[in-house]
Amino acid sequence: MLGWFRKLMPREDRFFVLFEQHSTTIVEAAQALDRLLSGIEIEHQCETIVRLEDQADDITREVMLAVRRSFITPFDRGDIKDLIQSMDDAIDMMHKTVKTIRLFEQTSFDPGMREMGKTVVEAANLIAEAIPLLDRMTANAPRLSAIVEQVTRVEGRSDELHELGLKDLFRRHGANNPMAYMIGSEIYGELEKVVDRFEDVANEISGIVIENV
């Protein structure tokens, strides 16, 4: 009964605008991270990610405020909060990676790290594709489900790159340069967590679709 009532009432569609704005900042940050790991204007890319993370925080706060002020939301309020928070966690993790790179003054990155940067961009683009589809999720349910599966596959590939990267680090540095191993493993671990956070976003999207379609 409540579901029919919600469908008949005017809803607040500004949430979708905010979700898309946030997903755009995520994609831009992922692209900057990819360029950073490729050694292109490293400090400039770091500054870009920090700036975008601040923008994403502002959008997240605006969503939270809109949840409190809106009478009818497009889907469950708790799901809206969880979705935007999971999206924000992804860019927060990119920011944390930047902090580690700056802390240890890293200027070159292993091929495995650069490859993980590509998976971050791929996952970010998939999430950016999925977010607008939530506006008409019944019609878009098949594509949304396919995107969730794709993000899961990207996360699996990221796990493999992480494991291979750690093995390579140990072979090269484990015996004679433990500091290089520690720093490298820290960066690998944070890159893996970035992709993990995108899988969290995909799982939130999947749950929203299941509850509303």
C-alpha positions in Angstrom: 0.0 0.0 0.0 2.8 2.4 0.9 4.6 1.6 -2.3 1.5 2.7 -4.4 1.2 5.8 -2.2 4.8 6.8 -2.9 4.4 6.3 -6.6 1.3 8.6 -6.7 3.0 11.4 -4.7 5.4 14.0 -6.3 8.9 13.0 -5.5 12.2 14.9 -5.0 14.2 14.3 -8.2 17.1 16.5 -7.2 18.7 13.4 -5.6 19.5 12.1 -9.1 21.2 15.3 -10.1 23.4 15.2 -7.0 24.2 11.5 -7.5 25.3 12.2 -11.0 27.4 15.2 -9.9 29.1 13.0 -7.3 29.7 10.2 -9.9 31.3 12.8 -12.2 33.8 13.8 -9.4 34.6 10.2 -8.9 35.4 9.6 -12.5 37.6 12.7 -12.7 39.4 11.6 -9.5 39.9 8.1 -10.9 41.3 9.6 -14.1 43.7 11.8 -12.1 44.8 8.8 -10.1 45.5 6.9 -13.3 47.6 9.8 -14.6 49.4 10.0 -11.3 50.4 6.3 -11.4 51.6 6.8 -14.9 54.0 9.5 -13.6 52.2 12.4 -15.4 52.4 15.7 -13.3 52.2 13.8 -10.1 51.8 16.7 -7.7 49.2 18.3 -10.0 47.2 15.1 -10.0 47.4 14.9 -6.2 46.0 18.4 -5.9 43.3 17.5 -8.3 42.2 14.5 -6.3 42.2 16.5 -3.1 40.1 19.2 -4.7 37.6 16.7 -6.1 37.3 14.9 -2.8 36.3 18.2 -1.2 33.7 18.7 -3.9 32.4 15.2 -3.3 32.1 15.9 0.4 30.0 19.0 -0.3 27.7 17.0 -2.5 27.4 14.3 0.1 26.4 16.9 2.7 23.8 18.3 0.3 22.3 14.8 -0.2 22.1 14.2 3.5 20.4 17.6 4.0 17.9 16.9 1.2 17.0 13.5 2.8 16.0 15.4 6.0 14.1 18.1 4.1 12.3 16.0 1.5 8.8 14.6 2.1 8.9 12.0 -0.7 12.2 10.5 -1.8 12.7 8.5 -5.0 13.5 5.4 -2.9 14.2 4.6 0.8 15.9 7.3 2.8 18.3 4.8 4.3 19.3 3.5 0.9 19.9 7.0 -0.4 22.2 7.7 2.6 24.0 4.4 2.1 24.5 4.9 -1.6 26.0 8.4 -1.4 28.1 7.4 1.5 29.5 4.4 -0.4 30.3 6.6 -3.3 32.0 9.1 -1.0 34.0 6.3 0.6 35.5 5.5 -2.9 36.8 9.0 -3.5 37.9 9.2 0.2 40.1 6.1 -0.4 41.6 7.7 -3.5 42.5 10.7 -1.3 44.1 8.4 1.3 46.2 6.9 -1.5 47.4 10.4 -2.4 48.3 11.0 1.2 50.5 7.9 1.3 52.2 8.8 -2.0 52.9 12.2 -0.7 54.1 11.0 2.7 56.7 8.6 1.1 57.5 11.1 -1.7 56.9 8.5 -4.4 57.6 9.6 -8.0 57.6 6.2 -9.9 55.2 3.3 -9.7 55.3 -0.4 -10.6 53.6 -1.7 -13.7 51.1 -3.5 -11.5 50.2 -0.3 -9.7 49.6 1.4 -13.1 47.4 -1.5 -14.2 45.4 -1.2 -11.0 44.9 2.5 -11.8 43.2 1.3 -15.0 40.8 -0.9 -13.0 39.9 2.1 -10.8 39.0 4.1 -13.9 37.0 1.2 -15.3 35.1 0.7 -12.1 34.4 4.5 -11.8 33.0 4.6 -15.3 30.7 1.7 -14.7 29.3 3.4 -11.5 28.9 6.6 -13.4 26.9 4.7 -16.1 24.7 3.0 -13.5 23.8 6.1 -11.4 21.5 7.8 -14.0 19.8 4.5 -14.7 18.4 4.5 -11.2 15.9 7.2 -12.2 14.0 4.6 -14.2 15.3 1.5 -12.5 12.4 -0.8 -13.5 13.1 -0.3 -17.2 16.9 -0.3 -16.6 17.1 -3.2 -14.2 18.7 -5.6 -16.7 21.5 -3.2 -17.5 22.0 -2.3 -13.8 22.4 -5.9 -12.9 24.9 -6.3 -15.7 26.9 -3.4 -14.5 27.0 -4.8 -11.0 28.4 -8.0 -12.4 31.0 -6.1 -14.4 32.1 -4.2 -11.3 32.5 -7.5 -9.4 34.7 -8.8 -12.2 36.8 -5.6 -12.2 37.2 -6.0 -8.4 38.3 -9.6 -8.9 40.9 -8.6 -11.4 42.1 -5.9 -9.0 42.6 -8.6 -6.3 44.7 -10.6 -8.7 46.8 -7.6 -9.6 47.3 -6.8 -5.9 48.5 -10.3 -5.1 50.8 -10.4 -8.1 52.2 -7.0 -7.2 53.0 -8.0 -3.6 54.8 -11.1 -4.9 56.8 -9.0 -7.3 57.7 -6.5 -4.5 58.8 -9.4 -2.2 61.0 -10.9 -4.9 62.7 -7.5 -5.7 62.8 -6.0 -2.2 61.9 -8.5 0.5 65.5 -9.5 1.4 67.5 -6.3 0.9 65.1 -3.3 1.0 62.2 -3.8 3.5 61.3 -0.1 3.4 60.6 -0.3 -0.4 58.6 -3.4 0.1 56.5 -1.7 2.9 55.8 1.4 0.9 54.9 -0.5 -2.2 52.6 -2.9 -0.4 50.9 0.0 1.3 50.2 1.6 -2.1 49.0 -1.7 -3.6 46.7 -2.2 -0.6 45.1 1.2 -0.9 44.6 0.8 -4.6 42.8 -2.5 -4.0 40.6 -0.8 -1.3 39.6 1.9 -3.9 38.2 -0.8 -6.1 36.7 -2.6 -3.1 34.8 0.6 -2.4 33.4 0.7 -5.9 32.2 -2.9 -5.4 30.4 -1.6 -2.3 28.7 1.0 -4.4 27.6 -1.7 -6.9 26.2 -3.8 -4.0 24.2 -0.8 -2.8 22.8 -0.3 -6.3 21.9 -4.0 -6.5 20.1 -3.8 -3.2 18.1 -0.7 -4.3 17.1 -2.5 -7.5 16.0 -5.6 -5.7 13.9 -3.6 -3.2 12.2 -1.4 -5.8 11.7 -3.5 -8.9 
